[in-house]
Every structure is written in structure tokens, then in C-alpha cells.
Amino acid sequence: MDLVKWNLWVDYHRTDGDGFTHTNVRNAEPGVELKQGAHVVVGNEEADPAVAEIMAVKPTGVVLVRVLPGPAEDHLHLVRRTDAKTH
């Protein structure tokens, strides 16, 4: 089984009162398109990847995402094929 590789680094503990997780455009893998309404695979070196919906991309570079419950594999159909990398 291939492992799903995240393409946007997040710290799952950086959430706001609305439940959105905060990250930054600098934390995206090269070529990943970050736009409101898109879905990306998120994660970090110490946690399992998940799929998240991009809620906002601020002019300051802050990206707000809503992490979907469950493993990334359950939601990969929401991510564009070119963005969901496996290794």
C-alpha cells in the first residue's frame, strides 16, 4: 500500500475558535495550487496525513483549512489527482 504524502504542512494544534487550522503558503509543496474551496492533503512529520478544504488564503500568506475527519484515503477523491502524491 502506498503512503499518502501531504502537500501542505500543518500543525494540527493551530486552530482558531471556528475550528479552522492555520498554516502559511510557504508551507505548501512546489506546484500546489492554494485557492478557496480546493481540497489538499495536509500533514506533518509527526502525524498522519488528512484531507482539508481550503477556507481562505489571506493576502498575508495565512491559509485557513478545515481538516476533514478520518484518514486521508477516505477523501482523496476530493483532491485533484496531480496534487495527491504517493510514495
Buried (B, 14 or more C-beta within 10 A) or exposed (E): EEEBBBBBBBBBEEBEEEEBBBBBBEBBBEEBEBEEEBBBBBBBEEEEBBBBBBBEBEEEEEBBBBBBEEEBBEBBEBBEEEBBBEE
